[in-house]
Each structure stands twice: as structure tokens, then as C-alpha cells.
Amino acid sequence: MLEQSAVRRGPAEKYGAGEVNAANAVGKARLSAAEYRTRLWLVGAIWFWYALASRARRLRGARASMAAPLAVTIGLYLPDVVLAFAGAGSPWNLLGHGVVVPALLYWWEAESAAEKRFLGLVSAGAALHLAWDLLQGTAPPMGVGGGAVIWLWANTLIGMGVLFSSLRARR
């Protein structure tokens, strides 16, 4: 946070990240914490609706699968897990903040309709995460300037395309 909020003062070799702007760093940290809490509420709502639907299905004698809420939860948190392990400046972070992996698994590895729906929901969760990051302005810096924003929006659209394609998969 401190590096991202620093005000550049000259060549990086001489001044490093620049002059630290504490107020800006606190603002970024507050926004990041609020974003995390919002995502927790969203996951809580997803699992709450799953519990209600599961209860209703059990009353009718049917079973409810945990695959859908689990897939969306994985998709929502997968970019953050990659960020935590790889770091903000890593190329792996660029890959993690995308739907490339679930989309490739969907197109080349998924054989059954259930696998396709699961990977489609993982892609949708990741797309929701990316869209939220972009709308909040908290998308991680990836060192490629405007190209990162294009990458994130393109992946958001691809993720939704994978979701809609997976929902059409035959049982």
C-alpha cells in the first residue's frame, strides 16, 4: 500500500518509490478493507440462498448440490489467493486476475455437463471479482498501464461468456 501511494520524486534509482503519502495509503487500506468485507457479505448471501434453496428442495424430496455456491466462492477468491502468493508485480498475478485457467479447463478438459457448469460458475465468480475491482478502482497494478484495464475487462466478458455457454450444456 505504501509503495502504491508514494508520490514519485525523481529517478527510482535515487529516490526509490518516492515520498510516502500516509493519507493516501490509509485511504487505499480503508477501501481495500471495505472491498473485502463487501465480498464476504456477498459470499454469505450466496451461501444463505443456497441453504434456503437446499431446505426447500429437501422438503420436496430432492437433493441440492453444493457445487454452485462452492464454484462461485472459488471464483471470487481465486484472484486474491494468487495475489497473496505471487505478489502484485508478478506475471502470475496477471494470470490469476483473469479467467484464462477456468476457461481453458472448460474448453479442453470438461467432459460432462456438470463439470462445464462448475467451471462456468468459477469463471463467473472470477469475472464478478474482476468487475468489482475495476468498478471500485482497486484493480492491482500490473505494470502494463492501460493494458491491464483492457485485460481485466476482456476477462470479465470472457468469464460471463463461459458462464452462459456452460448453462447451455446438456445434462
Number of C-alpha atoms within 10 A of each C-alpha: 14 18 14 15 19 17 14 14 12 12 10 10 7 9 11 13 18 18 15 16 14 13 11 16 17 14 13 18 14 12 15 17 12 12 16 14 12 12 17 15 12 14 19 14 13 16 18 13 13 18 15 11 14 17 15 14 13 12 10 9 9 11 13 15 10 12 16 20 23 19 20 26 23 18 25 26 19 20 23 19 15 18 20 11 11 15 14 16 13 16 13 16 22 22 15 19 28 25 29 15 13 23 23 13 15 23 13 8 12 17 11 11 15 17 17 27 26 23 29 30 30 32 33 28 28 31 31 19 25 29 18 17 17 16 10 12 12 14 17 19 16 18 13 10 9 10 10 17 17 11 16 22 16 15 22 25 17 19 28 20 17 25 24 15 14 22 17 11 13 10 9
